[in-house]
């Protein structure tokens, strides 16, 4: 009990908020109590408690960098996420369609579209002319669109029902 005022002063110097300092001290005492079996006779109890408090502060600090202060809930009300079921199914369909391309077309498409290489670099890797790579990429894209039954690039992504639902909730 005699260490509490010093713990609170130390916590207050770390967080600069009396309420958070009290919470930090309380959490320190709870952790010390639950880990009492780790305290060995002859150890300095005050040092042990201060160490627990400092570790708790650092742990809270790491957690807080991923949190946003939003007491009114206005930020969270604006967050929207598309359901991922469609994306997972579309990814599986894409992988199946990609596997149906000829090895030359698949390699050219992956090098240019996925790896971001220039047509010239992809041609050098494949040991063919630049025009050949451009042709393979073009044919691969056309074939993928056929296999995936894509007529318009707007069909890629969330379906129209999901888009409409997201737009409607954004207006609320």
Contact map, one row per residue, 1 for C-alpha under 8 A:
1111000000000000000000000000000000000000000000000000000000000000000000000000000000000000000000000000000000000000000000000000000000000000000000000000000000000000000000000000
1111100000000000000000000000000000000000000000000000000000000000000000000000000000000000000000000000000000000000000000000000000000000000000000000000000000000000000000000000
1111111000000000000000000000000000000000000001000000000000000000000000000000000000000000000000000000000000000000000000000000000000000000000000000000000000000000000000000000
1111111100000000000000001000000000000000000000000000000000000000000000000000000000000000000000000000000000000000000000000000000000000000000000000000000000000000000000000000
0111111110000000000000000000000000000000000000000000000000000000000000000000000000000000000000000000000000000000000000000000000000000000000000000000000000000000000000000000
0011111111000000000000000000000000000000000000000000000000000000000000000000000000000000000000000000000000000000000000000000000000000000000000000000000000000000000000000000
0011111111100000000000001000000000000000000000001100100000000000000000000000000000000000000000000000000000000000000000000000000000000000000000000000000000000000000000000000
0001111111110000000011001000000000000000000000000000000000000000000000000000000000000000000000000000000000000000000000000000000000000000000000000000000000000000000000000000
0000111111111000000000000000000000000000000000000000000000000000000000000000000000000000000000000000000000000000000000000000000000000000000000000000000000000000000000000000
0000011111111100000000000000000000000000000000000000000000000000000000000000000000000000000000000000000000000000000000000000000000000000000000000000000000000000000000000000
0000001111111111000011011000000000000000000000000000100000000000000000000000000000000000000000000000000000000000000000000000000000000000000000000000000000000000000000000000
0000000111111111110110000000000000000000000000000000000000000000000000000000000000000000000000000000000000000000000000000000000000000000000000000000000000000000000000000000
0000000011111111000000000000000000000000000000000000000000000000000000000000000000000000000000000000000000000000000000000000000000000000000000000000000000000000000000000000
0000000001111111000010000000000000000000000000000000000010000000000000000000000000000000000000000000000000000000000000000000000000000000000000000000000000000000000000000000
0000000000111111110110000000000000000000000000000000000000000000000000000000000000000000000000000000000000000000000000000000000000000000000000000000000000000000000000000000
0000000000111111110010000000000000000000000000000000000000000000000000000000000000000000000000000000000000000000000000000000000000000000000000000000000000000000000000000000
0000000000010011111110000000000000000000000000000000000000000000000000000000000000000000000000000000000000000000000000000000000000000000000000000000000000000000000000000000
0000000000010011111111000000000000000000000000000000000000000000000000000000000000000000000000000000000000000000000000000000000000000000000000000000000000000000000000000000
0000000000000000111111100000000000000000000000000000000000000000000000000000000000000000000000000000000000000000000000000000000000000000000000000000000000000000000000000000
0000000000010010111111110000000000000000000000000000000000000000000000000000000000000000000000000000000000000000000000000000000000000000000000000000000000000000000000000000
0000000100110111111111111000000000000000000000000000000000000000000000000000000000000000000000000000000000000000000000000000000000000000000000000000000000000000000000000000
0000000100100000011111111100000000000000000000000000000000000000000000000000000000000000000000000000000000000000000000000000000000000000000000000000000000000000000000000000
0000000000000000001111111110000000000000000000000000000000000000000000000000000000000000000000000000000000000000000000000000000000000000000000000000000000000000000000000000
0000000000100000000111111111000000000000000000000000100110000000000000000000000000000000000000000000000000000000000000000000000000000000000000000000000000000000000000000000
0001001100100000000011111111100000000000000000000000100000000000000000000000000000000000000000000000000000000000000000000000000000000000000000000000000000000000000000000000
0000000000000000000001111111110000000000000000000000000000000000000000000000000000000000000000000000000000000000000000000000000000000000000000000000000000000000000000000000
0000000000000000000000111111111000000000000000000000100100000000000000000000000000000000000000000000000000000000000000000000000000000000000000000000000000000000000000000000
0000000000000000000000011111111100000000000000001001100100000000000000000000000000000000000000000000000000000000000000000000000000000000000000000000000000000000000000000000
0000000000000000000000001111111110000000000000001000000000000000000000000000000000000000000000000000000000000000000000000000000000000000000000000000000000000000000000000000
0000000000000000000000000111111111000000000000000000000000000000000000000000000000000000000000000000000000000000000000000000000000000000000000000000000000000000000000000000
0000000000000000000000000011111111100000000000000001000000000000000000000000000000000000000000000000000000000000000000000000000000000000000000000000000000000000000000000000
0000000000000000000000000001111111110000000000001001000000000000000000000000000000000000000000000000000000000000000000000000000000000000000000000000000000000000000000000000
0000000000000000000000000000111111110000000000000000000000000000000000000000000000000000000000000000000000000000000000000000000000000000000000000000000000000000000000000000
0000000000000000000000000000011111111000000000000000000000000000000000000000000000000000000000000000000000000000000000000000000000000000000000000000000000000000000000000000
0000000000000000000000000000001111111110000000000000000000000000000000000000000000000000000000000000000000000000000000000000000000000000000000000000000000000000000000000000
0000000000000000000000000000000111111110000000000000000000000000000000000000000000000000000000000000000000000000000000000000000000000000000000000000000000000000000000000000
0000000000000000000000000000000001111111000000000000000000000000000000000000000000000000000000000000000000000000000000000000000000000000000000000000000000000000000000000000
0000000000000000000000000000000000111111000000000000000000000000000000000000000000000000000000000000000000000000000000000000000000000000000000000000000000000000000000000000
0000000000000000000000000000000000111111101000000000000000000000000000000000000000000000000000000000000000000000000000000000000000000000000000000000000000000000000000000000
0000000000000000000000000000000000001111111000000000000000000000000000000000000000000000000000000000000000000000000000000000000000000000000000000000000000000000000000000000
0000000000000000000000000000000000000011111000000000000000000000000000000000000000000000000000000000000000000000000000000000000000000000000000000000000000000000000000000000
0000000000000000000000000000000000000001111100000000000000000000000000000000000000000000000000000000000000000000000000000000000000000000000000000000000000000000000000000000
0000000000000000000000000000000000000011111110010000000000000000000000000000000000000000000000000000000000000000000000000000000000000000000000000000000000000000000000000000
0000000000000000000000000000000000000000011111110000000000000000000000000000000000000000000000000000000000000000000000000000000000000000000000000000000000000000000000000000
0000000000000000000000000000000000000000001111111000000000000000000000000000000000000000000000000000000000000000000000000000000000000000000000000000000000000000000000000000
0010000000000000000000000000000000000000000111111100000000000000000000000000000000000000000000000000000000000000000000000000000000000000000000000000000000000000000000000000
0000000000000000000000000000000000000000000111111110000000000000000000000000000000000000000000000000000000000000000000000000000000000000000000000000000000000000000000000000
0000000000000000000000000000000000000000001111111111000000000000000000000000000000000000000000000000000000000000000000000000000000000000000000000000000000000000000000000000
0000001000000000000000000001100100000000000011111111100000000000000000000000000000000000000000000000000000000000000000000000000000000000000000000000000000000000000000000000
0000001000000000000000000000000000000000000001111111110000000000000000000000000000000000000000000000000000000000000000000000000000000000000000000000000000000000000000000000
0000000000000000000000000000000000000000000000111111111000000000000000000000000000000000000000000000000000000000000000000000000000000000000000000000000000000000000000000000
0000000000000000000000000001001100000000000000011111111100000000000000000000000000000000000000000000000000000000000000000000000000000000000000000000000000000000000000000000
0000001000100000000000011011000000000000000000001111111110000000000000000000000000000000000000000000000000000000000000000000000000000000000000000000000000000000000000000000
0000000000000000000000000000000000000000000000000111111111000000000000000000000000000000000000000000000000000000000000000000000000000000000000000000000000000000000000000000
0000000000000000000000000000000000000000000000000011111111100000000000000000000000000000000000000000000000000000000000000000000000000000000000000000000000000000000000000000
0000000000000000000000010011000000000000000000000001111111110000000000000000000000000000000000000000000000000000000000000000000000000000000000000000000000000000000000000000
0000000000000100000000010000000000000000000000000000111111111000000000000000000000000000000000000000000000000000000000000000000000000000000000000000000000000000000000000000
0000000000000000000000000000000000000000000000000000011111111100000000000000000000000000000000000000000000000000000000000000000000000000000000000000000000000000000000000000
0000000000000000000000000000000000000000000000000000001111111110000000000000000000000000000000000000000000000000000000000000000000000000000000000000000000000000000000000000
0000000000000000000000000000000000000000000000000000000111111111000000000000000000000000000000000000000000000000000000000000000000000000000000000000000000000000000000000000
0000000000000000000000000000000000000000000000000000000011111111100000000000000000000000000000000000000000000000000000000000000000000000000000000000000000000000000000000000
0000000000000000000000000000000000000000000000000000000001111111110000000000000000000000000000000000000000000000000000000000000000000000000000000000000000000000000000000000
0000000000000000000000000000000000000000000000000000000000111111111000000000000000000000000000000000000000000000000000000000000000000000000000000000000000000000000000000000
0000000000000000000000000000000000000000000000000000000000011111111100000000000000000000000000000000000000000000000000000000000000000000000000000000000000000000000000000000
0000000000000000000000000000000000000000000000000000000000001111111100000000000000000000000000000000000000000000000000000000000000000000000000000000000000000000000000000000
0000000000000000000000000000000000000000000000000000000000000111111100000000000000000000000000000000000000000000000000000000000000000000000000000000000000000000000000000000
0000000000000000000000000000000000000000000000000000000000000011111110000000000000000000000000000000000000000000000000000000000000000000000000000000000000000000000000000000
0000000000000000000000000000000000000000000000000000000000000001111111000000000000000000000000000000000000000000000000000000000000000000000000000000000000000000000000000000
0000000000000000000000000000000000000000000000000000000000000000001111100000000000000000000000000000000000000000000000000000000000000000000000000000000000000000000000000000
0000000000000000000000000000000000000000000000000000000000000000000111111111000000000000000000000000000000000000000000000000000000000000000000000000000000000000000000000000
0000000000000000000000000000000000000000000000000000000000000000000011111000000000000000000000000000000000000000000000000000000000000000000000000000000000000000000000000000
0000000000000000000000000000000000000000000000000000000000000000000001111100000000000000000000000000000000000000000000000000000000000000000000000000000000000000000000000000
0000000000000000000000000000000000000000000000000000000000000000000001111111100000000000000000000000000000000000000000000000000000000000000000000000000000000000000000000000
0000000000000000000000000000000000000000000000000000000000000000000001011111110000000000000000000000000000000000000000000000000000000000000000000000000000000000000000000000
0000000000000000000000000000000000000000000000000000000000000000000001001111111000000000000000000000000000000000000000000000000000000000000000000000000000000000000000000000
0000000000000000000000000000000000000000000000000000000000000000000001001111111000000000000000000000000000000000000000000000000000000000000000000000000000000000000000000000
0000000000000000000000000000000000000000000000000000000000000000000000001111111000000000000000000000000000000000000000000000000000000000000000000000000000000000000000000000
0000000000000000000000000000000000000000000000000000000000000000000000000111111100000000000000000000000000000000000000000000000000000000000000000000000000000000000000000100
0000000000000000000000000000000000000000000000000000000000000000000000000011111110000000000000000000000000000000000000000000000000000000000000000000000000000000000000000000
0000000000000000000000000000000000000000000000000000000000000000000000000000011111000000000000000000000000000000000000000000000000000000000000000000000000000000000001000000
0000000000000000000000000000000000000000000000000000000000000000000000000000001111100000000000000000000000000000000000000000000000000000000000000000000000000000000000000000
0000000000000000000000000000000000000000000000000000000000000000000000000000000111110000000000000000000000000000000000000000000000000000000000000000000000000100010001000000
0000000000000000000000000000000000000000000000000000000000000000000000000000000011111110000000000000000000000000000000000000000000000000000000000000000000000000000000000000
0000000000000000000000000000000000000000000000000000000000000000000000000000000001111111000000000000000000000000000000000000000000000000000000000000000000000000000000000000
0000000000000000000000000000000000000000000000000000000000000000000000000000000000111111100000000000000000000000000000000000000000000000000000000000000000000000000000000000
0000000000000000000000000000000000000000000000000000000000000000000000000000000000111111110000000000000000000000000000000000000000000000000000000000000000000100000000000000
0000000000000000000000000000000000000000000000000000000000000000000000000000000000111111111000000000000000000000000000000000000000000000000000000000000000001100000000000000
0000000000000000000000000000000000000000000000000000000000000000000000000000000000011111111100000000000000000000000000000000000000000000000000000000000000000000000000000000
0000000000000000000000000000000000000000000000000000000000000000000000000000000000001111111110000000000000000000000000000000000000000000000000000000000000000000000000000000
0000000000000000000000000000000000000000000000000000000000000000000000000000000000000111111111000000000000000000000000000000000000000000000000000000000000000000000000000000
0000000000000000000000000000000000000000000000000000000000000000000000000000000000000011111111100000000000000000000000000000000000000000000000000000000000000000000000000000
0000000000000000000000000000000000000000000000000000000000000000000000000000000000000001111111110000000000000000000000000000000000000000000000000000000000000000000000000000
0000000000000000000000000000000000000000000000000000000000000000000000000000000000000000111111111000000000000000000000000000000000000000000000000001000000000000000000000000
0000000000000000000000000000000000000000000000000000000000000000000000000000000000000000011111111100000000000000000000000000000000000000000000010001000000000000000000000000
0000000000000000000000000000000000000000000000000000000000000000000000000000000000000000001111111110000000000000000000000000000000000000000000000000000000000000000000000000
0000000000000000000000000000000000000000000000000000000000000000000000000000000000000000000111111111000000000000000000000000000000000000000000000000000000000000000000000000
0000000000000000000000000000000000000000000000000000000000000000000000000000000000000000000011111111100000000000000000000000000000000000000000010011000000000000000000000000
0000000000000000000000000000000000000000000000000000000000000000000000000000000000000000000001111111100001000000000000000000000000000000000000010000000000000000000000000000
0000000000000000000000000000000000000000000000000000000000000000000000000000000000000000000000111111110001000000000000000000000000000000000000000000000000000000000000000000
0000000000000000000000000000000000000000000000000000000000000000000000000000000000000000000000011111110000000000000000000000000000000000000000000000000000000000000000000000
0000000000000000000000000000000000000000000000000000000000000000000000000000000000000000000000001111111011000000000000000000000000000000000100110000000000000000000000000000
0000000000000000000000000000000000000000000000000000000000000000000000000000000000000000000000000011111111000000000000000000000000000000000000000000000000000000000000000000
0000000000000000000000000000000000000000000000000000000000000000000000000000000000000000000000000000111111100000000000000000000000000000000000000000000000000000000000000000
0000000000000000000000000000000000000000000000000000000000000000000000000000000000000000000000000000011111110000000000000000000000000001000000000000000000000000000000000000
0000000000000000000000000000000000000000000000000000000000000000000000000000000000000000000000000000111111111000000000000000000000000001101100000000000000000000000000000000
0000000000000000000000000000000000000000000000000000000000000000000000000000000000000000000000000110111111111100000000000000000000000000000100000000000000000000000000000000
0000000000000000000000000000000000000000000000000000000000000000000000000000000000000000000000000000001111111110000000000000000000000000000000000000000000000000000000000000
0000000000000000000000000000000000000000000000000000000000000000000000000000000000000000000000000000000111111111000000000100010000001001100000000000000000000000000000000000
0000000000000000000000000000000000000000000000000000000000000000000000000000000000000000000000000000000011111111110000000000000000000001100110000000000000000000000000000000
0000000000000000000000000000000000000000000000000000000000000000000000000000000000000000000000000000000001111111111000000000000000000000000000000000000000000000000000000000
0000000000000000000000000000000000000000000000000000000000000000000000000000000000000000000000000000000000111111111110000100000000000000000000000000000000000000000000000000
0000000000000000000000000000000000000000000000000000000000000000000000000000000000000000000000000000000000011111111111100100000000000000100000000000000000000000000000000000
0000000000000000000000000000000000000000000000000000000000000000000000000000000000000000000000000000000000001111111110000000000000000000000000000000000000000000000000000000
0000000000000000000000000000000000000000000000000000000000000000000000000000000000000000000000000000000000001111111100000000000000000000000000000000000000000000000000000000
0000000000000000000000000000000000000000000000000000000000000000000000000000000000000000000000000000000000000111111110000000000000000000000000000000000000000000000000000000
0000000000000000000000000000000000000000000000000000000000000000000000000000000000000000000000000000000000000011111111000000000000000000000000000000000000000000000000000000
0000000000000000000000000000000000000000000000000000000000000000000000000000000000000000000000000000000000000011101111101100000000000000000000000000000000000000000000000000
0000000000000000000000000000000000000000000000000000000000000000000000000000000000000000000000000000000000000001000111111100000000000000000000000000000000000000000000000000
0000000000000000000000000000000000000000000000000000000000000000000000000000000000000000000000000000000000000001000011111110000001001100000000000000000000000000000000000000
0000000000000000000000000000000000000000000000000000000000000000000000000000000000000000000000000000000000000000000001111111000011000000000000000000000000000000000000000000
0000000000000000000000000000000000000000000000000000000000000000000000000000000000000000000000000000000000000000000011111111100000000000000000000000000000000000000000000000
0000000000000000000000000000000000000000000000000000000000000000000000000000000000000000000000000000000000010011000011111111110001001000000000000000000000000000000000000000
0000000000000000000000000000000000000000000000000000000000000000000000000000000000000000000000000000000000000000000000111111111111011000000000000000000000000000000000000000
0000000000000000000000000000000000000000000000000000000000000000000000000000000000000000000000000000000000000000000000011111111110000000000000000000000000000000000000000000
0000000000000000000000000000000000000000000000000000000000000000000000000000000000000000000000000000000000000000000000001111111100000000000000000000000000000000000000000000
0000000000000000000000000000000000000000000000000000000000000000000000000000000000000000000000000000000000010000000000000111111100000000000000000000000000000000000000000000
0000000000000000000000000000000000000000000000000000000000000000000000000000000000000000000000000000000000000000000000000011111110000000000000000000000000000000000000000000
0000000000000000000000000000000000000000000000000000000000000000000000000000000000000000000000000000000000000000000000000011111111011000000000000000000000000000000000000000
0000000000000000000000000000000000000000000000000000000000000000000000000000000000000000000000000000000000000000000000010011001111111000000000000000000000000000000000000000
0000000000000000000000000000000000000000000000000000000000000000000000000000000000000000000000000000000000000000000000110110000111111100000000000000000000000000000000000000
0000000000000000000000000000000000000000000000000000000000000000000000000000000000000000000000000000000000000000000000000000000011111110000000000000000000000000000000000000
0000000000000000000000000000000000000000000000000000000000000000000000000000000000000000000000000000000000000000000000000010000111111111000000000000000000000000000000000000
0000000000000000000000000000000000000000000000000000000000000000000000000000000000000000000000000000000000010000000000100110000111111111100000000000000000000000000000000000
0000000000000000000000000000000000000000000000000000000000000000000000000000000000000000000000000000000000000000000000100000000001111111110000000000000000000000000000000000
0000000000000000000000000000000000000000000000000000000000000000000000000000000000000000000000000000000000000000000000000000000000111111111000000000000000000000000000000000
0000000000000000000000000000000000000000000000000000000000000000000000000000000000000000000000000000000110011000000000000000000000011111111100000000000000000000000000000000
0000000000000000000000000000000000000000000000000000000000000000000000000000000000000000000000000000000010011001000000000000000000001111111110000000000000000000000000000000
0000000000000000000000000000000000000000000000000000000000000000000000000000000000000000000000000000000000000000000000000000000000000111111111000000000000000000000000000000
0000000000000000000000000000000000000000000000000000000000000000000000000000000000000000000000000000000010000000000000000000000000000011111111100000000000000000000000000000
0000000000000000000000000000000000000000000000000000000000000000000000000000000000000000000000000000100011001000000000000000000000000001111111110000000000000000000000000000
0000000000000000000000000000000000000000000000000000000000000000000000000000000000000000000000000000000000001000000000000000000000000000111111111000000000000000000000000000
0000000000000000000000000000000000000000000000000000000000000000000000000000000000000000000000000000000000000000000000000000000000000000011111111100000000000000000000000000
0000000000000000000000000000000000000000000000000000000000000000000000000000000000000000000000000000100000000000000000000000000000000000001111111110000000000000000000000000
0000000000000000000000000000000000000000000000000000000000000000000000000000000000000000000001001100100000000000000000000000000000000000000111111111000000000000000000000000
0000000000000000000000000000000000000000000000000000000000000000000000000000000000000000000000000000000000000000000000000000000000000000000011111111111000000000000000000000
0000000000000000000000000000000000000000000000000000000000000000000000000000000000000000000000000000000000000000000000000000000000000000000001111111110000000000000000000000
0000000000000000000000000000000000000000000000000000000000000000000000000000000000000000000000001000000000000000000000000000000000000000000000111111110000000000000000000000
0000000000000000000000000000000000000000000000000000000000000000000000000000000000000000000011001000000000000000000000000000000000000000000000011111110000000000000000000000
0000000000000000000000000000000000000000000000000000000000000000000000000000000000000000000000000000000000000000000000000000000000000000000000001111111000000000000000000000
0000000000000000000000000000000000000000000000000000000000000000000000000000000000000000000000000000000000000000000000000000000000000000000000001111111110110000000000000000
0000000000000000000000000000000000000000000000000000000000000000000000000000000000000000000000000000000000000000000000000000000000000000000000001000111110100000000000000000
0000000000000000000000000000000000000000000000000000000000000000000000000000000000000000000000000000000000000000000000000000000000000000000000000000011111110000000000000000
0000000000000000000000000000000000000000000000000000000000000000000000000000000000000000000000000000000000000000000000000000000000000000000000000000011111110000000000000000
0000000000000000000000000000000000000000000000000000000000000000000000000000000000000000000000000000000000000000000000000000000000000000000000000000000111111000000000000000
0000000000000000000000000000000000000000000000000000000000000000000000000000000000000000000000000000000000000000000000000000000000000000000000000000011111111110000000000000
0000000000000000000000000000000000000000000000000000000000000000000000000000000000000000000000000000000000000000000000000000000000000000000000000000010111111100000000000000
0000000000000000000000000000000000000000000000000000000000000000000000000000000000000010000000000000000000000000000000000000000000000000000000000000000001111110000000000000
0000000000000000000000000000000000000000000000000000000000000000000000000000000001000110000000000000000000000000000000000000000000000000000000000000000000111111011000000000
0000000000000000000000000000000000000000000000000000000000000000000000000000000000000000000000000000000000000000000000000000000000000000000000000000000000101111111000000000
0000000000000000000000000000000000000000000000000000000000000000000000000000000000000000000000000000000000000000000000000000000000000000000000000000000000000111111100000000
0000000000000000000000000000000000000000000000000000000000000000000000000000000000000000000000000000000000000000000000000000000000000000000000000000000000000011111110000000
0000000000000000000000000000000000000000000000000000000000000000000000000000000001000000000000000000000000000000000000000000000000000000000000000000000000000111111111000000
0000000000000000000000000000000000000000000000000000000000000000000000000000000000000000000000000000000000000000000000000000000000000000000000000000000000000111111111100000
0000000000000000000000000000000000000000000000000000000000000000000000000000000000000000000000000000000000000000000000000000000000000000000000000000000000000001111111110000
0000000000000000000000000000000000000000000000000000000000000000000000000000000000000000000000000000000000000000000000000000000000000000000000000000000000000000111111111000
0000000000000000000000000000000000000000000000000000000000000000000000000000000101000000000000000000000000000000000000000000000000000000000000000000000000000000011111111100
0000000000000000000000000000000000000000000000000000000000000000000000000000000000000000000000000000000000000000000000000000000000000000000000000000000000000000001111111110
0000000000000000000000000000000000000000000000000000000000000000000000000000000000000000000000000000000000000000000000000000000000000000000000000000000000000000000111111111
0000000000000000000000000000000000000000000000000000000000000000000000000000000000000000000000000000000000000000000000000000000000000000000000000000000000000000000011111111
0000000000000000000000000000000000000000000000000000000000000000000000000000010000000000000000000000000000000000000000000000000000000000000000000000000000000000000001111111
0000000000000000000000000000000000000000000000000000000000000000000000000000000000000000000000000000000000000000000000000000000000000000000000000000000000000000000000111111
0000000000000000000000000000000000000000000000000000000000000000000000000000000000000000000000000000000000000000000000000000000000000000000000000000000000000000000000011111
